[in-house]
Amino acid sequence: MEALRQLSLEGNKQALRKLNVILAAPDIDEDVFASQVDVIGPLDPP
């Protein structure tokens, strides 16, 4: 999740579009996850 957030902050949306990510049982606080998703923004659906 942090890597996705960093790519977004760097403006590397092209790399984000090429990734297929599955978060299976992530060990992350719900509030932290929500704030990171806000930073990443919307992604293209698969």
SVG drawing of the C-alpha trace seen along z (x, -y; Angstrom):
<svg xmlns="http://www.w3.org/2000/svg" viewBox="-13 -14 21 27">
<polyline fill="none" stroke="black" stroke-width="0.4" points="0.0,0.0 2.8,-2.4 4.5,-1.7 1.3,-2.6 1.0,-5.8 4.6,-6.7 4.1,-6.2 1.1,-8.4 2.9,-11.2 5.7,-11.0 3.2,-11.5 3.9,-8.1 0.4,-7.4 1.6,-5.4 3.2,-2.8 0.0,-2.6 -2.0,-1.9 0.2,1.1 -0.1,2.8 -2.5,5.5 -2.8,5.4 -4.7,7.6 -4.8,6.8 -5.5,10.1 -5.9,9.8 -3.7,6.7 -2.2,6.0 -3.1,2.2 -5.2,0.0 -8.5,-1.0 -7.9,-4.7 -4.4,-4.5 -5.7,-2.6 -8.5,-5.2 -6.0,-8.1 -3.6,-6.3 -6.5,-5.5 -7.3,-9.2 -3.8,-10.1 -3.7,-7.4 -7.0,-8.5 -9.1,-6.5 -7.6,-3.8 -8.7,-2.3 -10.9,0.8 -9.3,4.0"/>
</svg>
